[in-house]
């Protein structure tokens, strides 16, 4: 289902309307606010009307990006249906005319037909929208989102009933052929997770200008291609190129260099030795007192497996849009940088045109439903090598008998594969519950004894019921207030499940926006989660939740004005006075709606918060729970190993 939904976003971004419609079952339906749509063809026409298009592709100068994130997917008891929740943030506009944001939640239904998952119902609930030039986004008093999950059981993705239902089907006994087929599928899913972890780790290392760690991720002879800059081959030249492009590390005081990755689609080859991944990147870049900028682009990367370890074979980045923070993409479009005068590439650049010119990026993966290559769109298209996915059907047995030992080993592997999605579900639920101020449901996601949660400005509370009490003392009651909203989006997971399949660690990025519901104020907030999870009573629950808040910038001012700095006019004749007027942000409390009060004295925490919060423009380095996945290089700051009970250290 994640592959379906992420493909949905990639097809929307480039106006691939027929590919988009083919993700749906023939009898699928859609609900978009008050608009009801029935049938695959009518859904295709709906998406085209929303984009004001009457043909394939986008219009020249059109931006139509849909960032898909924060999944919660639950398989039905029959094993042939599923439900999925997703966040979406859309960047919309037409160069020279308009720029706007729109955000909301999908609550979708899926069906398994002929061995292929399809979308049977799409339901989009808008949460906010606003013109780029405004100082915040507008939100209705209520969202009324019909979430399909509950806090008590969100840590279950594939219920036992679904497994039992599928096992009752003919030909599903533990014979050699069936065993080999399931074993292959588990191996493919494990490879997909490792490749996604590698792709996302690349982004985290890039953020902190950890050039040695970035270079370590590449195979011998690996390459880095930034369109228009050319291609660099080999780890040493890749490292030097990155420093030439972006400057040496570490980050300077007041430098924001965050690269947010969305909608990753991984494909593993039939032989299990090659892979590819497509990801959308939204970058928040800037220097206090000087500039702030948004950048948008697409990665189509290639990977190779050597000595049992996945490595980057080729990073190919296509910059689609770059705009000054103050001006926005409706009136400003910066050309992508060209070939370096100081450090020439090994191969010259391939032609590529970025916004407002229109050029699409080829898609490596086959359509998740039809199995066909992505359809043709008008205009120039950057060429990308297609990769056929690994086999997903039954395979012949090897003749070896299926032993109790081999069955147990396979059971553990399946449990570890399922755990990855379950742990992501768990982390995603946190964002939805804090947005809704649903403290009791949030508390239900924590382990009874091992759960530990940081509350900004107060401290860390240990144990489910102490967490529940603290949340209800601090947070607003009765759900989200009508005049305020906040959207906590947890993205870019790196999830590592222990060999026993009972413990896991997850690194995620906080991408938060929100403010006054009338659009008069808003903030962009960023941070890093390093969380643990434990398999408890048949379900995944939070262990320790550790959040390192990095920055809080008002929508009006942007991150270049953090700490009271002012910024020169963005361009000739462009006044900066409005943006330089300080204020218009939110004071970060729980959900952004309340600051700490004397409740923390009356109900003291069990320990301090580990990391310094909101230090920006000072630079603090987030800890990692993992070493470099290729070289084993340890990070400068490693997450501590707390006692199993998460008690006071």
N, C-alpha and C positions, 0 to 999 in steps of 0.2 A: 504493500500500500504506500510506503514511503516513496518507492520508485515511481509509482503512478502520480502521486501528488507533486513530487519535485519535477517530473517531466511536464506536468500541467503548467508549472511556473515558467519553465524554459520555453515551452511552446507559446504561451501568452506573450512573453517578452518580445518575440520576433514576429508575431502575427501569423503563426503557423496554425491557422484556424481548422483545417481539415485534420491535422495531426491531433489537435486538441480535442476535437469532437470524437475521434476514434478511441479516446480513452474511456468513453462511456458505453454502457450497455445500450442496445437498440431501444429499449423501453425506458431509458433513464429519464429522470426529471430534475428540475432545478428550481430553487427558490432563492431569489435575490431581493431582499426586502419585500416589497409588496408584489413583485413580479414573479409569476409562476411560468415555468417553461417545461414542455413535455417533448421528449423525443430527441434523438441525437442531432438531426438536422436543424431543429429549432434551437438547440443549444449552441450549435455553431453560429447560427445567425445572430443569436443574442450576444455572444462574445464580440462579433464583428460590429454590431450596433454600438456596444459600449465603447469600442475603440474608434467609432466613427469611420469605419472602413467598409467598403463594398467589394474589396478584392483581397487576395492573399498579401501578406506582408504589412508593413507599416508605411505611413506617409513620410516623405523626406522631412527631416527635422522633428520627427515625433519620438518622444520618450514614453515607453510603455512597460516599465520594469515592475515585476511582481516578486517580491522577496518572500519566499515560502519558508516557514520555520516552526519550531516548537511543536513537534508531533506528539499526539497521544493516540495510539492505535490499539484496538481491542478486538480480537477475533471472537465471533459468536460461538455459542455452545454447539452449533451444528458443524463448525469448522469450514463452512462455505459462505459465511457472511462476516462482515466486519464493520466497525465504525471507527472514524478517525477525526480528530480535532487538530486544527492547524491555525497558526497566526499568519497573516499576510500584511505586508507593508508595501504599498504601491507608490512609485515615483512616476507621475504622469505629466505630460505637457507637450507643447509645440514651440520650438525655438522661435523667438521673436514675438510670441503671443502670450503664453501662459505657462505656469508651472504650479503643480499642486501635489499634495500628499493624500493618501487614503489608507486607512487601516481597518482590519476587521478579523473575524474568526470564521473558519469553516467548520461545520459539523456535517461530515459526509458519511454516506453508506456505500459499502462495497459488496460485490458478489463474485463468487468463483464460478465461472462458466467455461466448460470444456478445458479445465485445468489452467485457466487464465483469469487473473483478477481484473475486474473492471469497476468503474465508478457507477453505481446504480442511482445515487441521488447526491446532488451537490446543494448545500445550503450555506449561503454566505450571509453573515450578520455584520453590518458595518458598525464600527465602534467610534470612528472619528474621521474627520477630513479637514482640509484647510488649504488656502492659497499659500504658496511658498513665501510671499512677501509679508504675510501676517506674522504675529509674534507668538503664535501658538496654534493648536488644532481645536476644532469645535467637536463636542461630543453630546449626544442626547442624554437626558436624565437617567434613562434606563437602557440596558442592552437586551435583556431578556434572552440570554443565550441558553439553549437547551443542551447543556453539556451532557455527554453520554456516560461519563465516568464518575466514580465516587472516590473520595479520599481514602476510604477504608480498603479499597480493592484496586486502586489504580496501578499497583505494582504487579498486576497479573495481565499479561498480554494474550496468552494462549491458555484458556481454562482447561482443566482436566476433562471436562465434558466434551470439548472439541477433539481432544486427542482420542478419547474413547470412541467417539462417533466415527472418526476417520479409520480407526483400527478395526471397526466392525465391517468395513467394506471388503469385498472379495479381493484376494491377492495381496493382503496387507500383513500377512503373518511373517515371522522372523526367518524366512528362508534366505538363502545366500544372495539371490538376485535382489530381493527387497532390501536386505541389509546393505548391499553395495550401493544401491540407489540412494538410500537415506544417508549413508556415510559420505557419499560424494556431495550431496546437497549441503550437509553440515560443513564440509570443507570449503565449499564455495562461499557460504555465508560468513565463515570465519575469515576467509581471505578478504571479502568485501569490507568487513569491519577493520581489519588491519590496514587496508589501503585508505579507507576514510580517515582513520586515526592519523596516518602519515600525512595526508593532504591537509588536515586541520592543524597538525603540529607545525607544518610549514608556515601556516599563517601566524601562529603564536610566536614562533621564532622571528619571523619577519617584523612583527610589531615592536619587538625590543631591540632590533638591530643586532641580533645574535648571529653574526655572519658565519662563525665557525660551525654553529649548530645547523644552520641552513645548508651549508656546503656538505656537511656530514651526511645529509639525507640522500645525496645523489650517488648513483652507481658510477663505477669507472666509465669514463667517456660520456657521462650524462651531460645534458645540455639545458641551457636557460635561454628562452626566447621571449623578449618583450617586444611585441610588434612595434615597428618603426625604429627600434633600437638595434635590432639584429640579434644574432645567436652567439652565445659563448659556450665553449665546450670544455669539460673537465672541471673538477672541484675547485682547483686554485683559481682558474679564470672566472668561474662563477662567483666565487667569494669576492674577488677583486672588482668584478662588474657591479655587484650589489653595493659595495662601498662607494664606487664611483657614481652610481645613480643616486644614492640616498645619503651618503656621508657615513663616517665611521660611528660605531657604537661606543659607549652607551648613549641613550637618549640625552639630549641637552635639557636643562631646566626649561619648562614651558613648552616642550615639544610633544605634540600628540601625533602618533604614527600607528593608528589602529587599522587593521585590515580584517573586516568582518566577512565571514564566508557563509553562504547560504545555498540550500538546495542541492547538495552534493549527490550526484548519481555516479555510482561505481559499477564498472563492468569488468569481470574477470574472464580471461580467455578460456577456451575449452581445455587446454593443456595445463591450466593453473599456473603458468609461468609469466604471463603478461596481464596487465590491467590498464584501465583508463578511468579518469574521473573528470567530470564536468562540475564546475562550481562558479557561482556568481559572487563577486567581491564588491563590497561597498566599503570604501576607505574614508576615515575621518582623519584628515591631515592638517597640520598647522603648527604655528609658533606664536606664543603669546606676544602681543605687541606688534606683530608683523602681518600674519595672514591666517586664514582658515579656508579649507577647501574640502569639497566632496569629490570623490572619484569613484567611478563605476566601471567594472570590467568583467571579463569571463576567462576562467582557466579551462583549458582542455589539456590535461596532463597525462603522461604515460608512465607506467611503472613496470619494474621487472623484479622477479623473485630469484634471488641468488643465495645459495646455501641456506635455504629455508627462511630467508628474510626479505621482505619487500623494500625496494629502494626506488627513488625517483629516477626515471630514465630521461624524461624530457618535461620541463615546465614550459608551457606555451600560454602566455597571457596576452589578452586582446583588450586594450583600454577603450571603453565605449563612450565614456563621458567624464569630463573634468570641469568643475565650475567653482567660482569664488563663492564662499559661504554667504556673503552679504547679498550677492546678486541673484544667485540661483540659476537653474538651467533654462529658465524662460528667456533670459537676456544675456547669459554669459556661457561661452563654450571655449575651453582652452584646448589647443591642439596637443596631441600626445607628443612627448619628447622624441627627438630623432636620435641619430647615431652620435655617440659620445666623441668629442674632439680629443679627449684625453686618453681613451682606452677603446681602441677599435675592436669591433666584434670579429669572430672567426668566420661568420657568414653574414652577408649583408641582409638588410631587412626585407621582408616580404611586404608588398603593398597592403596597407590597411587604412581605412578611413574611419575616424571616430566622429561622434556627435558634434555638430548637427547633421553631418553627412550620414548616409544610411549604408551600413555594411553589416551583414549577418555573420555569425560564426557557425561553421559546420558543427554537427552533433555526432559524437562518436557512437552513441548507443542506438540500438534498434528500438523501434516503437514498442513499449511495454505490452501492448495488446496485439497489434497486427504482426509484429516481428519485422516490419519493413523498415528501410532507411527513412530518415526524416525527409519530408516532402520539400519540394523546390519553392523558394520564395523569390520574388523579383529583386533585381539589383545584385551587387557584388556580394560574394560569400567567401569568407576565409576558409580555405581547405583544411579539413581535419580527417585524420585516418579513422575509418570505421573499425570497430572491434566487435566480433561476434561473441555473444555471451556463452558461458559454460553450460554444459548440458544440464537439463533440469528434469529429465524423464528417467524412467527405469533403465537400468543397465544390467548387462548379464553378470551373473555371479562368477566368482573366480574358481569355484569348485571347492573352496575351503569351507569347512563347517562353521556354523555360527555358534560360538561358545558362550557360556555365561560371562566369562571375562571380557570378551569382545563386545557383548551386548552392554555390559556395565560401562565400558569405556565410551561407547557410542552415546549412552544415556547422558553421561557427564558432558560430552561435547555438545549435544543438543541443548542441555540445560544452560551451558555457557553462551550458546548462540541466542537462545531466547532471552537470557539475562540482559544482553546488550540493549534490546528494545525495551525491556521492562524497566531498566535503570533510566533510559532516556524518558520513558513515560513518567516515571517518578519525578525526575527533575523538571520536566515540562509542567507537571501539575502545579508545582510551587508557583510558577509565574501566573497561571490562571487564578489560583486561589488568592494570591496577594492582590491581584487586580480587583477581585470581587470582595475583598476584606472578609473572606470566608475562613475565619480562624480555626474553627473546630474541624472542618474538613482538612485544612492544612496540618493541624496537629495529628490527625489520624494517619498521615503518611510517614510518621517517625517511628522508629523502633521503640518498644516499651522501655527498654533499659539502655540501649546504646545510642539512642537519638540525642543529638546535641545541636542546638541552633543559636547562631549569633543574632543579636538584635542590636542594630547600629545605635551607638551612643549609650548603650547600657552594658551589655556583656553577653556571655554565653550561658544558656540554660540547658540542663542535662536531664533527659528522661521525658517521655511523651507528655505526661500530665503536668510537669513543671513548664514545659514548652507551651502547652495549652493555656495554662493560667497566665503566663507572661504575655502571650499573644492577645488574649482577651482584655488584659489590663491596659495594654499599650495601644492596640489598634482601634480604629473607629468601629462602632457596633451597628448591626443592622444592614450590613452590606455597603457597597460603594455609595458615597454621597452624590447627590444629584448635580452638584456644582463643581465637582472635581473628578479627575480620572487619572490613572497611571497604568502604563503598559510595560510589564516586566517580561522581556523576551529573552529566553535562555537558548543560545545558539552555539553552533560549532563544537559539538561534543567530541572529546577524546575519552573513550570508555575502555577501561581495562578490567576484565573479570578474572578473578583468581582461579588457579588450577582446580580448586575444589568446587567451583561453580556456586559458592555460597557467599562470597564477598566481592565487592567491586569498588572501583574508584573512577570518578568522572571529573573532567575539567570542562567547563562551559564558560561562555562569555555572556555577560549581562549587557543587553542593548535595550535601554529604557528610555521611554519618552512619556509625555503626559503633562498635565497642568490644569489650569482652570478650564471648565467645560465650555465657557463662552469664547475661548480662543484668545483671551487677553494675556495669557502667560503660558510658558512651557519650559521644559528642560530636556537636555540630552544627558544621560547618565551612563557611565561605562564602568565595567569591573570584571573581575575574574572569580568564578566559583571553583573551588576544589572540594568536592563532596565525596562522601563514602556512602555505600549502601550495603545492606545485609539481608540475606534470605531468611525470613522469620515466619514460622508457621505457614509455610507454603506460599508466601508473598514477599516481594521486595519492598523494603522500608528504608528510609533515610537513616544513615548512621550520623556522621558529622557533616554539618553544612558550614563551610568556611567561605566567606565572601570578602574579597579584597576590592573595596570601592576605589576606583582610580580617579574619576573626575566627575564633576557636576557643572554643566554649563547651561545658562539660560538660552532658550530658543532665540530670544532677541539678540543677545550679545555674541553667542557662539564661543567656542573654546579659545579663540585668539584673545579674548578679553577677560579670561580668568584672572582672578587676583586684582581686578580693577584696571587692567591695562586698556589702552585705547589703540585703535588701528587706523592707519591712514585710509583715505577714500579708496574704494576698490578700483576705480578707474576715473579718468578725467570727467569731471562734471557729476560724479556720483557722490552725493552727500553721505557722510558717515555718522552724522550727529544722532540720528535715530537709533542706530545700532550701538553707538558708543554710550548712550544713556543707560547707566547700569540698572539692573533689576529685571523683573519680569520672569524670574525663575521660581522653582519650588524649593522649599526647605525640606531636605530629605529626612523623613522619619519613616516609620513602617508604612509602606504604601504611599509615601510622600504626603500623608495626610495629617500626621501628628508628630510633634517633637517630644523628646523624653520629658517626663515630669517626675514628681517625687515618688511615683509608683516603683521606680527602680530601687529607691532607698527602702521602701516598705517591703519589696519582694526582690531581694538582692540576687544577682546572677551567681552562677557556680564558678565562673572564671572570667578572666578578661578576654576581649576579642584579640585574636592573635596578631592581625596586621594593622598597620596605621591606615586610617580611612580618609579619603578625600584629600590627599596630600597635594594634588596638582594645583599650581604649576611645579611644585617640587616633584621629583621623579622617585618613585618607590618601585621595587621589583617584585612582582607576584611570584609566589612559590609554585613549583611544579610537583605533581605526585609521581612523575615518571622521568627516567633518564632518556637521553636521545634514542629514539627507537631504532636507529641504524648503528650508530657508533658506540652507544652506551655512555656517552659523555654526561656526567652528572650536572644538574643545574647549579647555579650559584646559590639558590635558595631552594631547599627540598622541604616538602611538607613533612611536619613531624608525624611520627607514628604514635598516636594516642593509645592509651590503654584500651582494651576491648570494651570496658564499661563506659568509656568516654568520661570518666570521672575527672575531678580536678587534678591536673598534672602537678 
